[in-house]
Amino acid sequence: VEFVDAENQDQDDEGWETEDEMEAEQDDSELTFSKHTGSVFCISLDPVTNNLAVTGGEDDKAYVWSVADGEVLFECTGHKDSVTCAGFSYDSKLVSSGDMSGLIKVWKVETKEEIWSFEVGDLEWLQWHPAAPVLLAGTADGNVWMWKMPSGECKTFPGPNCQATSGKILPDGKRMMVGYEDGTLRLWDLKLGQIIHLIKGHDGHQGPLTSMECSKDGNLVLTGSVDGEAKLINTATGKVLGSFSVENSEAKNTADQQDSNSVESVGFCNVLPLVAVAYLDGTLAVYDLGTQSLRHRCKHEVGIVHLQWEEESAVVATCNLGGAVTLWDARSGNMVSEYRGHSAEILDFVLNREGSIAVTAGGDHKAKVFCLQRPDR
């Protein structure tokens, strides 16, 4: 390593900065995508090759671009509000973009053409079916919509007159769990359009749902809410098997603490019986699925926005309001590595299948690609 005098170094030179310059200038990313002119709210990778990303932003735009070189494949034009949802279909042939006002568009990746568009109420979430060209959306009026592509054949699943704040299609492709603003959960049969299980009252959450993930086999769903709880639900019986919350002893009783410790993200480990729950106070909690006991508490200095487990390991990655991506080993509870480069909070991120790259969406109008180095790779 060459030690370069920080003052004399060229802009491009990768020298060593002094401590106080580190904050602003450290950039561990391989590539920066800077076409957006507002905060970048969402990011997805195409599931087949993991080579294409789609990002949506505050500038009312979505872009499909290559994570290898940052080249734009095409722009998803015509939105009239911030694009908050964007993703690829299971076969990577279609891409969806949805804005806050509820305008949803679907594009054919190969021809770069818009093939369908539809307007719903204010959009909460948008998700592709895991095995068919079917798109689902949850809206502020509580409805969930389902469309077949490209015909647009449609079905709706009416909610309890409050926002359908999060949803997850189960791996069998036949059922969908939806969480609502009033803390209730409904497991829907997609074909029949009927509710299989309704979870409410003491069993449900006491606040709006924020996040939801299901186990690989679809037997379990983990839900998170602003009420500070994560619940584990058996999808066959609709029974709540357990409830996870991190008691913060210092300020447990203040209303402020209650408010601030919302569950922001949840996830299942594929290789060990562990779940992770990320909280707004910066706690990443790893729980044992069998005993439902707290294994590790991994503290961040700032709130966590999102978590994702690596597909084939016990490493869980988080992105946070401090603009960093952090990797944690869930077996030991230790931090493996941290990556910086954003000058504002990271609002979303995604790992590729191999866990070798993380692609981030930031409040600094940038998306970045980070190469994740680990000793065992």
Protein Blocks (a to p, Z undefined) as FASTA:
>chain_A
ZZddfklpcfklccdddfklmmmmpccbfbdcfkbccdcfbdcddfklomaccdddfkop
acdddfklopafbdcehiabdcfbdcddfkomaccdddfkopacdddfklopafbdcddd
ddfbdcddfkbccdddddfkopacddddfklpacddddehiacfbccddfklpaccdddf
kopacdddfklopafbdcehjlmccbdcfbdcddfkopaccdddfkopacdddfklopaf
bdcddddfklmmpmklmmmmccfbdcddfkbccdddddfkopacdddfklopafbdcddf
bdcfbdcddfkbcbdcdddfkopacdddfknopafbdcdhifbdcfbdcddfkopaccdd
dfkopacddddddfkZZ
